[in-house]
Amino acid sequence: MRILHLANHCDEVGNGIMNVAVDVACRQADLGHRLAFASAGGAYVELLRRYQVEHFLIPQPWRRPLKLTAGAFALRRLIRQFTPDIVHAHMMTGAVLARLVRGAARYGLVTTVHNEWQRSAVLMGVGDRVIAVSEQVRDQMQRRGIPARKLGVVRNATLGSPRRPPLPASVGQPLLQRPALVSIAGMFFRKGVAELIEAFATIVSERHTDAILYLIGDGPDRPAFEKLASSYRVRDRIRFVGFVRDPRPYLAEADVFVLASRADPSPLVIPEAREAGCAIVATAVGGIPEALENGEAGILVPPHDSQSLAAAIDRLLAHPEQRAEWQRRSRSNLGWLHLDRAVDETLAIYDEARKCQSRLAANASGGEPEWR
């Protein structure tokens, strides 16, 4: 099969959408499919090329109409040159462009909805088939008007990612001071970082005076979180680490991993934290309960609730036997979180999109079309 992936960029900046797109493209190439990736470029271009995925520089800046028009013409030329069977758009701009330039071309258009809370997410419905990254995202997009027959669920999976080569055996001094709480999230208010800081201040003030909170990630709201942290007496125990390309060493040493999101469709860090055997506390929003098997593999608490968050963290720090049990449960039943499962399900949806286009072509021509 000839598959063309579309994204705004392919930069290594902790963007989950980009990480999913790159993982899927590399693994599909491994399976013998012919792959191309069109974007404005970035650090992942070299990784794509190592996996024999051709990269084409096609900027898709939706806020700049003239450049977007140039991008549309470049995409049309690429489609004529590459003749894909499937175009898979991971972001709104690529989805709309791929639909606009299709014309008489017979590729199936597949889109993936990651951030269903964005208004523009409904535009992903232009696809012949639409992938939702969790059941919650599928249900939400159906309520927003995308027909159920178009929607399929492929939960995010990162284990075995080509972006994550095996880690060398750890040597030297420990990375973290213990007991260590670790959170890996973009510095956005929707990630619940403010609630986590408040919860941490509570448990340190009351009981766990030696605990350290490591906040790994970057984003536009980081200055606000730093200001909030500085308002507490425990500010010297809150460490803003910034963006880390491979956070697995932090997860390996974490006593508790915490994700306090207010909204999160299918965070990639949950499978990584489970693989590391972390005891996990996370909010029951978006696709997080699905990734934690509805509380079987991690403790779920309500969002926007720093008191419940603090209570769950406190129990794990205060009771090592409970923490050990949640570590065991976290790393159990990991097979379904492997990338191969997600790729197989994605390819099955591609087949549905091709059949859809085949039927349309047959209806238009009065006969059965021939595939390349």
C-alpha positions as a Markdown table, in Angstrom:
| # | Residue | x | y | z |
|---|---|---|---|---|
| 1 | Met | 0.0 | 0.0 | 0.0 |
| 2 | Arg | 1.2 | 3.5 | -0.7 |
| 3 | Ile | 0.5 | 5.8 | 2.3 |
| 4 | Leu | 1.0 | 9.5 | 2.6 |
| 5 | His | 1.0 | 11.1 | 6.1 |
| 6 | Leu | 0.2 | 14.8 | 6.5 |
| 7 | Ala | 1.1 | 17.0 | 9.5 |
| 8 | Asn | 2.0 | 20.6 | 10.2 |
| 9 | His | 5.5 | 19.7 | 11.2 |
| 10 | Cys | 7.6 | 16.8 | 12.4 |
| 11 | Asp | 9.5 | 18.4 | 15.3 |
| 12 | Glu | 10.6 | 16.6 | 18.4 |
| 13 | Val | 9.0 | 18.9 | 21.0 |
| 14 | Gly | 6.9 | 16.6 | 23.1 |
| 15 | Asn | 3.8 | 16.9 | 20.9 |
| 16 | Gly | 1.8 | 13.7 | 21.2 |
| 17 | Ile | 0.1 | 14.1 | 17.8 |
| 18 | Met | 3.5 | 14.2 | 16.1 |
| 19 | Asn | 4.9 | 11.3 | 18.1 |
| 20 | Val | 1.9 | 9.1 | 17.1 |
| 21 | Ala | 2.2 | 10.1 | 13.4 |
| 22 | Val | 6.0 | 9.4 | 13.3 |
| 23 | Asp | 5.6 | 6.1 | 15.2 |
| 24 | Val | 2.9 | 4.8 | 12.9 |
| 25 | Ala | 4.7 | 5.9 | 9.7 |
| 26 | Cys | 7.9 | 4.2 | 10.7 |
| 27 | Arg | 6.2 | 0.9 | 11.7 |
| 28 | Gln | 4.2 | 0.8 | 8.5 |
| 29 | Ala | 7.4 | 1.2 | 6.5 |
| 30 | Asp | 8.8 | -1.7 | 8.5 |
| 31 | Leu | 5.9 | -3.8 | 7.3 |
| 32 | Gly | 6.8 | -3.2 | 3.7 |
| 33 | His | 4.4 | -0.4 | 2.7 |
| 34 | Arg | 5.6 | 2.5 | 0.7 |
| 35 | Leu | 5.5 | 5.6 | 2.9 |
| 36 | Ala | 5.7 | 9.4 | 2.5 |
| 37 | Phe | 5.4 | 12.1 | 5.0 |
| 38 | Ala | 4.6 | 15.7 | 4.1 |
| 39 | Ser | 5.2 | 18.5 | 6.6 |
| 40 | Ala | 7.1 | 21.7 | 7.3 |
| 41 | Gly | 10.0 | 19.6 | 8.6 |
| 42 | Gly | 11.7 | 19.1 | 11.9 |
| 43 | Ala | 14.0 | 16.9 | 14.0 |
| 44 | Tyr | 12.1 | 13.7 | 13.1 |
| 45 | Val | 12.9 | 13.9 | 9.4 |
| 46 | Glu | 16.2 | 12.0 | 9.9 |
| 47 | Leu | 14.4 | 9.2 | 11.9 |
| 48 | Leu | 11.8 | 9.0 | 9.1 |
| 49 | Arg | 14.5 | 8.6 | 6.5 |
| 50 | Arg | 16.2 | 5.9 | 8.5 |
| 51 | Tyr | 13.0 | 3.9 | 8.2 |
| 52 | Gln | 12.7 | 4.6 | 4.4 |
| 53 | Val | 9.9 | 7.1 | 4.8 |
| 54 | Glu | 10.3 | 9.8 | 2.2 |
| 55 | His | 9.8 | 13.3 | 3.6 |
| 56 | Phe | 8.5 | 16.2 | 1.5 |
| 57 | Leu | 8.7 | 19.7 | 2.6 |
| 58 | Ile | 5.2 | 21.2 | 2.4 |
| 59 | Pro | 4.4 | 23.9 | 4.9 |
| 60 | Gln | 0.7 | 24.1 | 5.9 |
| 61 | Pro | 0.4 | 27.4 | 7.8 |
| 62 | Trp | -3.4 | 27.8 | 8.1 |
| 63 | Arg | -3.1 | 31.4 | 9.5 |
| 64 | Arg | -1.2 | 32.6 | 6.3 |
| 65 | Pro | -3.5 | 32.2 | 3.3 |
| 66 | Leu | -0.9 | 32.8 | 0.6 |
| 67 | Lys | 1.5 | 30.2 | 2.0 |
| 68 | Leu | -1.4 | 27.9 | 2.5 |
| 69 | Thr | -2.4 | 28.2 | -1.1 |
| 70 | Ala | 1.2 | 27.4 | -2.1 |
| 71 | Gly | 1.0 | 24.4 | 0.2 |
| 72 | Ala | -2.2 | 23.2 | -1.5 |
| 73 | Phe | -0.6 | 23.3 | -4.9 |
| 74 | Ala | 2.5 | 21.5 | -3.6 |
| 75 | Leu | 0.3 | 18.8 | -2.1 |
| 76 | Arg | -1.5 | 18.3 | -5.3 |
| 77 | Arg | 1.8 | 17.9 | -7.2 |
| 78 | Leu | 3.0 | 15.4 | -4.6 |
| 79 | Ile | -0.2 | 13.4 | -4.8 |
| 80 | Arg | 0.1 | 13.2 | -8.6 |
| 81 | Gln | 3.7 | 12.1 | -8.2 |
| 82 | Phe | 3.3 | 9.6 | -5.3 |
| 83 | Thr | -0.2 | 8.3 | -6.2 |
| 84 | Pro | -1.1 | 7.3 | -2.7 |
| 85 | Asp | -3.8 | 4.7 | -1.9 |
| 86 | Ile | -4.3 | 6.4 | 1.5 |
| 87 | Val | -3.7 | 9.9 | 2.7 |
| 88 | His | -3.7 | 10.1 | 6.5 |
| 89 | Ala | -4.1 | 13.6 | 7.9 |
| 90 | His | -3.2 | 14.1 | 11.6 |
| 91 | Met | -4.0 | 17.7 | 11.9 |
| 92 | Met | -6.9 | 19.9 | 10.7 |
| 93 | Thr | -5.0 | 21.8 | 8.0 |
| 94 | Gly | -3.8 | 18.7 | 6.2 |
| 95 | Ala | -7.2 | 17.1 | 6.4 |
| 96 | Val | -9.0 | 20.0 | 4.7 |
| 97 | Leu | -6.3 | 20.4 | 2.1 |
| 98 | Ala | -6.3 | 16.7 | 1.3 |
| 99 | Arg | -10.1 | 16.8 | 0.8 |
| 100 | Leu | -9.9 | 20.0 | -1.3 |
| 101 | Val | -7.2 | 18.8 | -3.7 |
| 102 | Arg | -8.5 | 15.2 | -4.1 |
| 103 | Gly | -10.5 | 15.9 | -7.3 |
| 104 | Ala | -10.7 | 12.7 | -9.3 |
| 105 | Ala | -7.9 | 11.0 | -7.4 |
| 106 | Arg | -9.0 | 7.8 | -5.8 |
| 107 | Tyr | -7.1 | 7.7 | -2.5 |
| 108 | Gly | -8.9 | 7.0 | 0.7 |
| 109 | Leu | -8.7 | 9.9 | 3.1 |
| 110 | Val | -8.2 | 9.0 | 6.8 |
| 111 | Thr | -8.1 | 11.6 | 9.6 |
| 112 | Thr | -7.2 | 11.2 | 13.3 |
| 113 | Val | -8.9 | 13.2 | 16.0 |
| 114 | His | -6.5 | 13.8 | 18.9 |
| 115 | Asn | -7.7 | 17.0 | 20.6 |
| 116 | Glu | -11.5 | 16.7 | 20.4 |
| 117 | Trp | -11.9 | 19.7 | 22.7 |
| 118 | Gln | -10.7 | 22.0 | 20.0 |
| 119 | Arg | -13.5 | 23.6 | 17.9 |
| 120 | Ser | -11.6 | 22.8 | 14.7 |
| 121 | Ala | -11.7 | 19.1 | 15.5 |
| 122 | Val | -15.1 | 18.7 | 13.8 |
| 123 | Leu | -13.3 | 19.5 | 10.5 |
| 124 | Met | -11.6 | 16.1 | 10.7 |
| 125 | Gly | -15.0 | 14.7 | 9.7 |
| 126 | Val | -13.9 | 15.4 | 6.0 |
| 127 | Gly | -12.2 | 12.0 | 6.1 |
| 128 | Asp | -13.7 | 8.9 | 4.5 |
| 129 | Arg | -12.9 | 7.3 | 7.9 |
| 130 | Val | -12.1 | 9.1 | 11.1 |
| 131 | Ile | -9.8 | 7.6 | 13.8 |
| 132 | Ala | -10.6 | 8.6 | 17.4 |
| 133 | Val | -7.8 | 8.0 | 19.9 |
| 134 | Ser | -10.1 | 6.8 | 22.7 |
| 135 | Glu | -13.7 | 5.8 | 23.1 |
| 136 | Gln | -14.4 | 9.1 | 24.8 |
| 137 | Val | -13.1 | 11.0 | 21.8 |
| 138 | Arg | -15.3 | 8.9 | 19.5 |
| 139 | Asp | -18.4 | 9.5 | 21.5 |
| 140 | Gln | -17.7 | 13.3 | 21.7 |
| 141 | Met | -17.1 | 13.5 | 17.9 |
| 142 | Gln | -20.3 | 11.6 | 17.3 |
| 143 | Arg | -22.2 | 14.1 | 19.4 |
| 144 | Arg | -20.6 | 16.9 | 17.4 |
| 145 | Gly | -22.0 | 15.5 | 14.2 |
| 146 | Ile | -19.5 | 13.0 | 12.7 |
| 147 | Pro | -21.5 | 9.9 | 11.6 |
| 148 | Ala | -20.9 | 6.8 | 13.6 |
| 149 | Arg | -20.2 | 4.8 | 10.4 |
| 150 | Lys | -17.2 | 6.9 | 9.8 |
| 151 | Leu | -15.7 | 6.7 | 13.3 |
| 152 | Gly | -13.3 | 4.0 | 14.5 |
| 153 | Val | -11.2 | 3.9 | 17.7 |
| 154 | Val | -7.4 | 3.3 | 17.8 |
| 155 | Arg | -6.1 | 3.9 | 21.3 |
| 156 | Asn | -2.7 | 5.4 | 21.4 |
| 157 | Ala | 0.2 | 3.0 | 22.1 |
| 158 | Thr | 3.9 | 3.8 | 22.4 |
| 159 | Leu | 5.6 | 0.7 | 23.7 |
| 160 | Gly | 8.1 | -0.4 | 21.0 |
| 161 | Ser | 8.2 | 3.1 | 19.5 |
| 162 | Pro | 11.1 | 3.7 | 17.0 |
| 163 | Arg | 11.6 | 7.0 | 18.8 |
| 164 | Arg | 12.6 | 5.1 | 22.0 |
| 165 | Pro | 15.7 | 2.9 | 21.5 |
| 166 | Pro | 16.5 | 0.5 | 24.4 |
| 167 | Leu | 17.9 | 2.4 | 27.4 |
| 168 | Pro | 21.5 | 1.5 | 28.5 |
| 169 | Ala | 21.8 | 0.1 | 32.0 |
| 170 | Ser | 21.8 | 2.9 | 34.5 |
| 171 | Val | 25.2 | 3.8 | 36.1 |
| 172 | Gly | 26.4 | 6.5 | 38.4 |
| 173 | Gln | 24.5 | 8.7 | 40.7 |
| 174 | Pro | 20.6 | 8.6 | 40.9 |
| 175 | Leu | 18.8 | 11.2 | 38.8 |
| 176 | Leu | 16.2 | 12.1 | 41.4 |
| 177 | Gln | 16.0 | 12.8 | 45.1 |
| 178 | Arg | 13.6 | 10.5 | 46.9 |
| 179 | Pro | 10.7 | 10.3 | 47.6 |
| 180 | Ala | 10.1 | 11.6 | 44.1 |
| 181 | Leu | 6.8 | 12.6 | 42.5 |
| 182 | Val | 7.1 | 12.9 | 38.7 |
| 183 | Ser | 4.7 | 14.5 | 36.3 |
| 184 | Ile | 5.3 | 14.7 | 32.5 |
| 185 | Ala | 3.0 | 17.2 | 30.8 |
| 186 | Gly | 3.0 | 20.3 | 28.6 |
| 187 | Met | 2.9 | 23.4 | 30.7 |
| 188 | Phe | -0.8 | 24.2 | 29.9 |
| 189 | Phe | -3.6 | 24.9 | 32.4 |
| 190 | Arg | -5.6 | 22.1 | 30.9 |
| 191 | Lys | -2.9 | 19.7 | 32.1 |
| 192 | Gly | -3.9 | 20.4 | 35.7 |
| 193 | Val | -0.4 | 21.6 | 36.7 |
| 194 | Ala | -1.8 | 24.2 | 39.0 |
| 195 | Glu | -3.9 | 21.6 | 40.9 |
| 196 | Leu | -0.9 | 19.3 | 41.2 |
| 197 | Ile | 1.3 | 22.1 | 42.7 |
| 198 | Glu | -1.5 | 22.9 | 45.2 |
| 199 | Ala | -1.8 | 19.2 | 46.1 |
| 200 | Phe | 1.9 | 18.8 | 46.5 |
| 201 | Ala | 2.1 | 21.9 | 48.8 |
| 202 | Thr | -0.6 | 20.3 | 51.0 |
| 203 | Ile | 1.1 | 16.9 | 51.4 |
| 204 | Val | 4.6 | 18.4 | 52.0 |
| 205 | Ser | 3.3 | 20.8 | 54.6 |
| 206 | Glu | 1.3 | 18.2 | 56.5 |
| 207 | Arg | 3.3 | 15.0 | 56.3 |
| 208 | His | 5.9 | 14.3 | 53.6 |
| 209 | Thr | 8.4 | 17.1 | 54.2 |
| 210 | Asp | 11.2 | 15.4 | 52.3 |
| 211 | Ala | 9.2 | 14.8 | 49.0 |
| 212 | Ile | 10.3 | 16.4 | 45.7 |
| 213 | Leu | 8.0 | 17.2 | 42.8 |
| 214 | Tyr | 9.6 | 17.1 | 39.3 |
| 215 | Leu | 7.6 | 18.8 | 36.6 |
| 216 | Ile | 8.9 | 17.7 | 33.2 |
| 217 | Gly | 7.7 | 19.6 | 30.2 |
| 218 | Asp | 7.4 | 23.1 | 28.7 |
| 219 | Gly | 4.8 | 25.4 | 27.4 |
| 220 | Pro | 3.3 | 28.9 | 27.4 |
| 221 | Asp | 1.8 | 28.7 | 30.9 |
| 222 | Arg | 5.1 | 27.7 | 32.6 |
| 223 | Pro | 5.7 | 31.3 | 34.0 |
| 224 | Ala | 2.3 | 31.2 | 35.7 |
| 225 | Phe | 3.1 | 27.9 | 37.3 |
| 226 | Glu | 6.5 | 29.0 | 38.4 |
| 227 | Lys | 4.9 | 32.1 | 40.0 |
| 228 | Leu | 2.3 | 29.8 | 41.7 |
| 229 | Ala | 5.0 | 27.5 | 43.0 |
| 230 | Ser | 7.0 | 30.4 | 44.4 |
| 231 | Ser | 4.0 | 31.5 | 46.5 |
| 232 | Tyr | 4.3 | 28.3 | 48.7 |
| 233 | Arg | 6.8 | 27.7 | 51.4 |
| 234 | Val | 7.7 | 24.4 | 49.7 |
| 235 | Arg | 8.8 | 26.2 | 46.5 |
| 236 | Asp | 12.4 | 24.8 | 46.9 |
| 237 | Arg | 10.9 | 21.2 | 46.6 |
| 238 | Ile | 9.2 | 21.9 | 43.2 |
| 239 | Arg | 11.6 | 21.4 | 40.3 |
| 240 | Phe | 10.7 | 22.7 | 36.8 |
| 241 | Val | 12.9 | 20.4 | 34.6 |
| 242 | Gly | 11.7 | 21.6 | 31.2 |
| 243 | Phe | 11.3 | 19.5 | 28.1 |
| 244 | Val | 13.1 | 16.2 | 28.1 |
| 245 | Arg | 13.4 | 14.2 | 24.9 |
| 246 | Asp | 13.4 | 10.8 | 26.6 |
| 247 | Pro | 11.8 | 10.9 | 30.1 |
| 248 | Arg | 12.1 | 7.2 | 30.8 |
| 249 | Pro | 15.1 | 7.7 | 33.2 |
| 250 | Tyr | 12.8 | 9.9 | 35.3 |
| 251 | Leu | 10.0 | 7.4 | 35.2 |
| 252 | Ala | 12.4 | 4.6 | 36.2 |
| 253 | Glu | 13.2 | 6.5 | 39.5 |
| 254 | Ala | 9.8 | 7.9 | 40.3 |
| 255 | Asp | 8.1 | 6.8 | 43.5 |
| 256 | Val | 4.8 | 8.1 | 42.1 |
| 257 | Phe | 3.8 | 9.3 | 38.7 |
| 258 | Val | 1.0 | 11.9 | 38.6 |
| 259 | Leu | -1.0 | 13.3 | 35.7 |
| 260 | Ala | -3.6 | 15.8 | 36.9 |
| 261 | Ser | -5.1 | 16.8 | 33.5 |
| 262 | Arg | -8.4 | 18.7 | 33.2 |
| 263 | Ala | -8.8 | 17.3 | 29.6 |
| 264 | Asp | -6.6 | 14.7 | 27.9 |
| 265 | Pro | -7.8 | 12.5 | 24.9 |
| 266 | Ser | -5.2 | 9.8 | 25.1 |
| 267 | Pro | -1.9 | 10.8 | 26.8 |
| 268 | Leu | 1.2 | 8.8 | 25.5 |
| 269 | Val | 2.9 | 9.2 | 28.9 |
| 270 | Ile | 0.5 | 6.8 | 30.6 |
| 271 | Pro | 1.8 | 3.7 | 28.6 |
| 272 | Glu | 5.3 | 4.9 | 29.3 |
| 273 | Ala | 4.7 | 5.2 | 33.0 |
| 274 | Arg | 3.1 | 1.8 | 33.1 |
| 275 | Glu | 6.0 | 0.2 | 31.3 |
| 276 | Ala | 8.3 | 1.8 | 33.8 |
| 277 | Gly | 6.3 | 0.2 | 36.6 |
| 278 | Cys | 5.2 | 3.5 | 38.2 |
| 279 | Ala | 2.5 | 3.7 | 40.8 |
| 280 | Ile | 0.2 | 6.1 | 39.0 |
| 281 | Val | -2.3 | 8.7 | 40.2 |
| 282 | Ala | -4.3 | 10.4 | 37.3 |
| 283 | Thr | -7.5 | 12.2 | 36.7 |
| 284 | Ala | -10.6 | 10.5 | 35.3 |
| 285 | Val | -10.9 | 12.5 | 32.2 |
| 286 | Gly | -10.7 | 11.9 | 28.4 |
| 287 | Gly | -8.9 | 8.7 | 27.5 |
| 288 | Ile | -7.0 | 8.3 | 30.8 |
| 289 | Pro | -9.4 | 5.8 | 32.4 |
| 290 | Glu | -9.2 | 3.6 | 29.3 |
| 291 | Ala | -5.3 | 3.7 | 29.4 |
| 292 | Leu | -5.5 | 2.8 | 33.1 |
| 293 | Glu | -8.1 | 0.1 | 32.4 |
| 294 | Asn | -10.8 | 1.9 | 34.4 |
| 295 | Gly | -8.7 | 2.1 | 37.6 |
| 296 | Glu | -7.2 | -1.4 | 37.5 |
| 297 | Ala | -3.7 | -0.1 | 36.6 |
| 298 | Gly | -3.7 | 3.3 | 38.4 |
| 299 | Ile | -5.6 | 5.4 | 40.9 |
| 300 | Leu | -8.2 | 7.7 | 39.3 |
| 301 | Val | -9.3 | 10.9 | 41.0 |
| 302 | Pro | -11.7 | 13.7 | 39.9 |
| 303 | Pro | -10.3 | 16.6 | 37.8 |
| 304 | His | -10.1 | 20.1 | 39.3 |
| 305 | Asp | -9.8 | 18.5 | 42.8 |
| 306 | Ser | -6.5 | 19.1 | 44.5 |
| 307 | Gln | -7.7 | 17.6 | 47.7 |
| 308 | Ser | -8.5 | 14.2 | 46.2 |
| 309 | Leu | -5.2 | 14.4 | 44.3 |
| 310 | Ala | -3.3 | 15.1 | 47.5 |
| 311 | Ala | -5.1 | 12.3 | 49.4 |
| 312 | Ala | -4.2 | 9.7 | 46.7 |
| 313 | Ile | -0.6 | 10.7 | 46.6 |
| 314 | Asp | -0.4 | 10.8 | 50.4 |
| 315 | Arg | -1.6 | 7.2 | 50.6 |
| 316 | Leu | 1.0 | 6.0 | 48.2 |
| 317 | Leu | 3.8 | 7.8 | 50.0 |
| 318 | Ala | 2.7 | 6.8 | 53.4 |
| 319 | His | 2.1 | 3.1 | 52.7 |
| 320 | Pro | 5.0 | 1.4 | 50.8 |
| 321 | Glu | 3.1 | -1.8 | 50.5 |
| 322 | Gln | 0.2 | -0.1 | 48.7 |
| 323 | Arg | 2.7 | 1.6 | 46.4 |
| 324 | Ala | 4.3 | -1.7 | 45.6 |
| 325 | Glu | 0.9 | -3.2 | 44.8 |
| 326 | Trp | 0.1 | -0.3 | 42.4 |
| 327 | Gln | 3.5 | -0.6 | 40.8 |
| 328 | Arg | 2.7 | -4.3 | 40.1 |
| 329 | Arg | -0.7 | -3.5 | 38.7 |
| 330 | Ser | 0.7 | -0.7 | 36.5 |
| 331 | Arg | 3.1 | -3.0 | 34.7 |
| 332 | Ser | 0.6 | -5.9 | 34.2 |
| 333 | Asn | -1.2 | -6.5 | 30.9 |
| 334 | Leu | 1.0 | -4.2 | 28.8 |
| 335 | Gly | 0.6 | -6.1 | 25.5 |
| 336 | Trp | -2.3 | -4.0 | 24.2 |
| 337 | Leu | -0.2 | -0.8 | 24.7 |
| 338 | His | 2.4 | -2.0 | 22.1 |
| 339 | Leu | 2.7 | 0.1 | 18.9 |
| 340 | Asp | 2.0 | -3.0 | 16.8 |
| 341 | Arg | -1.6 | -3.3 | 18.0 |
| 342 | Ala | -2.3 | 0.4 | 17.1 |
| 343 | Val | -0.6 | 0.0 | 13.6 |
| 344 | Asp | -2.7 | -3.2 | 12.8 |
| 345 | Glu | -5.9 | -1.4 | 13.8 |
| 346 | Thr | -4.9 | 1.7 | 11.7 |
| 347 | Leu | -4.3 | -0.5 | 8.6 |
| 348 | Ala | -7.7 | -2.1 | 9.1 |
| 349 | Ile | -9.3 | 1.3 | 9.0 |
| 350 | Tyr | -7.3 | 2.1 | 5.8 |
| 351 | Asp | -8.9 | -0.9 | 4.2 |
| 352 | Glu | -12.3 | 0.4 | 5.1 |
| 353 | Ala | -11.4 | 3.8 | 3.5 |
| 354 | Arg | -10.2 | 2.1 | 0.3 |
| 355 | Lys | -13.4 | 0.1 | 0.1 |
| 356 | Cys | -15.4 | 3.3 | 0.5 |
| 357 | Gln | -13.5 | 4.9 | -2.4 |
| 358 | Ser | -13.9 | 1.7 | -4.4 |
| 359 | Arg | -17.7 | 1.8 | -4.0 |
| 360 | Leu | -17.8 | 5.5 | -5.0 |
| 361 | Ala | -15.7 | 4.9 | -8.1 |
| 362 | Ala | -17.8 | 1.9 | -9.1 |
| 363 | Asn | -21.0 | 4.0 | -8.7 |
| 364 | Ala | -19.5 | 6.7 | -10.8 |
| 365 | Ser | -18.2 | 4.4 | -13.6 |
| 366 | Gly | -20.9 | 1.8 | -13.6 |
| 367 | Gly | -18.4 | -1.0 | -12.9 |
| 368 | Glu | -15.8 | -2.2 | -10.6 |
| 369 | Pro | -12.6 | -0.1 | -10.5 |
| 370 | Glu | -9.2 | -1.6 | -10.8 |
| 371 | Trp | -6.7 | -0.9 | -8.0 |
| 372 | Arg | -3.1 | -0.2 | -8.7 |
